[in-house]
Amino acid sequence: MVSLRARLGRIFVWKVFNMNPDGGKSFAEVTKMVSDFRETVPKGYERTVETSKSGIKFERIKKIGEDNGKLVLYIHGGGYTAGLSKAYRDQACDYSKAAGGAQVFLIDYTLAPEGLYPVQHNQAYAFWKDVIDMGYKPKDIIVGGDSAGANLTLSIMLRLRDEGAELPRALYLISPWADMTASGKSYETNYHVDPMFGKKHVELSEEMRDRLLKSDMYSWCGDANRKDPLVSPVFGDYHGFPPTLMTVGADEILLDDTRTIEKKMKKEGIDVRVISHEKMFHIYPLYYTMFPESKKAYKMIREYITEMMK
């Protein structure tokens, strides 16, 4: 049963955060609203801004006086347009605790429109190499990401896998945005109920799909082939992938992005788990202070990190 808070929250999201090109706010407006550049972390943790060997800026977050030698590498979302915010720094502290005192690296990749594909992909790929050069072993690393960050996570893992590189211990992906062609059936079935990207009482037509795909939300793709698995990981194959946890709202137009990847992973015998809650929307676990469903999903993510980092 859907909580009253979630039902009220859906109304709020429709009014404030809806980004549908046919009547919603612009992508830039919403990303600006959710950006919070306060550079603080909770008491007991410290944050440093550093640059990796390849020149990639990142933030290191750790519990003061504690380091178990393991690492959580997190790639933030925001449609490749919004940068790191205080919310990600707070969550990093939770991930550190869940991982038994691991350090957390938050990669600060170049944002669109200044950087278009493959800028962010190449930065994340180079940063992974730098992390290994720092002395971290893949088996001691778990990689997470939400939305565009989950897209980037899957993209670099596909590239590393194809090169024969050792992959991390596990992945956790929050509402992975994995299909830049919007080809999944859920883009149609959930179009009228997705409070972030949809439009009420309207069925998705091909003309509307075309407007969606040409909206600012997809500008980061530039002239890239959107069916390239490194752009749209939904078209990749998943042999050799590490254990993976994915979360997705049942009312997301992106629902089939997760479902398709889950199906492909299961076909390859990968340990894949999916968390989903009725009526919930894009990246809903990150609203863990607001909705019971979000709190439950966020708790399950932290428990997964703990399990994988033992």
N, C-alpha and C positions, 0 to 999 in steps of 0.2 A: 504493500500500500504506500502511495506517495505521501510524504509528510506535508503538513500545511505550509511549513516554511518553504519547501521546494515549490509548491504551487504558487505561492506569493512571489517567490524569487523568479519564477518564469515570467510573470507579468512585468517585473522590474527589468529583466533582461530584454524582453521584447521592446520596452519603451526606451531604454538607455543604450543598450549595446548592439541592437540589431544592425547588421551591415549589409543587408540585402540591397543590390544595386537598383531595385525597383521600389524605392521609398525609404530605405534605411539610411543610417548615417554613413558617411564615407569611412573607408578603412583607416585613413589617416586620423580622422576625428576620434575614433574609438581607441586606436593605439595611443594617442596622446592622452586620453582620459585615464587609461590604465597604467601609464608610465609613472613611476614613483622613484625618483632618483636619490632618495635619502640613502646615504652610504653608511648605514649602521647595521650592526648585528646584535643579537641578544647577548645579555650579560653572560660572561664565562667563555665567550668565543672571540676570536680575533680574525680580522680581514686584512689581507694585503693585496695590492694590485701589482701584478708582475707581468713580464714579457718573456715568452718562451724563446728557445734558441732560434726558432724560425721567424721570430718577430710577431708572434700572436699574443695579443693582450688577453690576460685572464685574471680572475680573482681566486685567491686561495683562502679558504675558510676552514678554520680548525678550532677545536676546543683547546683552550689555554692549558698547556702542560700535558697534553695527551696526544698520542699518535701511534696507532697500531700498525703502521706501515702499509695500510691498504688505502684504496682511493675510490671515491665516487666522482665520476666525471659527468657533469650535467650540462646539457645543451638546451638553452632556454628557447621558448617559442615567441610568438608575437608576429607571425606572418612575415618573418625576415625584415620587419619594419620597426618593431618596438625592441628596445634594448633591455639590459638587466635592470631589475627593480628591487626594492627592498623586500618584496614578497619572495623573490627567488633566494635572497640571502637568508631570510628567516627559514625557508624550507631547507636550505643547504645545511643548517644547523640540525634540523630534524633528521636529515639523511645521514649526517655524521654520527649522530647518536645511535641511529638504527644500525649503522655499520660498525658499531663497537669502538667508536673513536677514530674512524678513518678521516683523512683530510678530504675536502670537497673542492674540486676545481670547477669554476664557472667560466666557460669560454666566452669572450666578449668579441664575437665575430663582427665583421663589417655589415652594416645594415643596408637594405635597399632604400632608395633607388641608387645610392652611390655605388653599391656593389650588387651586381646581378650574377646569376649562375654563370660560371662555376666558382665565383669568388668565395662564397661561404663554404662550399664543399671542399675546396682546396685548402682553406684555412683549417677546417676541422680535421681533415686528413693529415696535414702537416703537424697539427697539435698532438694528435694521437702518437705520431712518431716521436715527437719531442718528449711526451710523457714516458714512453718506453725508454728513451735515452736518459731520463732522470733516474732510472733504476726500478721503476714499477714493473712488476710482472703482470701480464694480462690476467692470470688466474686470480690476482688480487685486486682487480678493477671491476667495478660494475658501472655501466653507462646508462644514464637516463635522459629523457627529453620529453617535452610536451609540444604538441601541435607541429609547428615548423621545426622545432628542435628535434622532435621525434622523426620527422622526415629526414633531417640531416644525419641523425644517428643511424637510421637504416641505410642511408645512401653510402656513408663511409664504411659501414660494416660490409656491405655488398662488395665494395671495391677492395677492401682488405682481404675478405674471404677469397675473392678471385685471384688475388696475388699470392695466396697461400700463407698469409700472415696468421699468427695466432690471435684469436678473438678474445674479448673479455669474458669474465666469469659469467655474466648475465646482463640482460637489458631490461629496463622498465620504461614503458612508453605510454604517455598520457594523451589520449585522443590523437593518435598519429595522423598527420595530414599527408597522405601517401599517394593520392591520385590527382594529378594536375589536369586530367581530362574530364573529371567529374562523371565517370562512366558507371559507377556503381548504382544498383537499383535503389539504394537508400536515398540517393539524390532526388529521386522522384517520390518515393513513398513517405519520406520525412520532410519534404520541402515545406509543407504547410504547417508543420509542428515544431520545426527547429527555431527556437527563439533568437538565436544569434545570426543565422545565415538565411533563414527561410522567409516566407511571406504567407501570412494567414489566409486561409480559405482559397488558396490558389494552387492549381496543379502546375508542375514544372513543364513548360513547353520547350521545344528545341530552341526557339528564339530567346527565351529567358535563360536557358542554359548557356547559350552563346554570350549573352550579356554578362552573366556571372563569370564566365571564363575570361572575358575581356576586362573585367573590373580590376581596380587597383590591387585587390587581394592577391592576384596572380602576377603582379608586375615583376616580381623577383626572377621569374623564369626567363625574362628577356626573349631571345630568339631560340632558346633551347628546344630540342625535340621533347615534347611533354610525355612521350611514351618511352623515353629512355629510363630504365630502372633507377638510374642515379638522380633523376629528376622526380619520377613517380615510382617509388619503390614497390607499389602495388603490382607492377609488371615484372618484378624480379623473381628469382627462385631462391629458396631458403635452405638448401642443403648446407650442412656444416655450421649452422647458426647456434649460438649459445642459448640456454634457457631464457625465455622471454615472458614478461608480464605486460599485458596491455589493458588499459582502461578506456572505455568509450561510453558516452551517454546513449541511451536507447533511442532518443529523439534526434540524434545528430544526422545531418545529411551525410556526414563522413562515416557513418556506421559501417558501411560495406568496405571502407578502406581497411578497417581492423578485421572484419570478417574474412575478407579475401586473404589477407596475410596469415591469419590464424589457420585457415584451411590449407594454405600452401606449406606452412610450417608443420602441421600435423601430418601431411603427406610425406614429409621428409623425416618424420620421427622426432621432431624437435619438441622439447618440453615447453609448451606454450600454454599460458593461462590468460583468461580474459575476465575482467571485472566490468559489469555493466549494471546500471540501475534504471528502472522505469522512469520515464518522463524527464530524464536528466539530459543536459546539454554539453556543449564543447568544454573540455578541460574541467569538468565539474569537480573532480577531487581537490582541485586547488582552491575551492571555496569552502574548505573544511571548517572554517569558523562560523559558517552561516547555515549550512544545511546538514541534517542528520545523514543523508545519503552520501554527501561529500566527505563528512567526517569518517564514516565507515570505510569508504574506498581509500581515503588517505591513510588510514590505519593499516589497511591491508597492504598498501604499497610499502609502508615502513616495515611491516612484518616480513614481507618478501625480501627486502634488502637484508634484514637480519638473517633470514634463512640462507640466502645465497652467500653471505659473507662469513659464515661459520667456518 
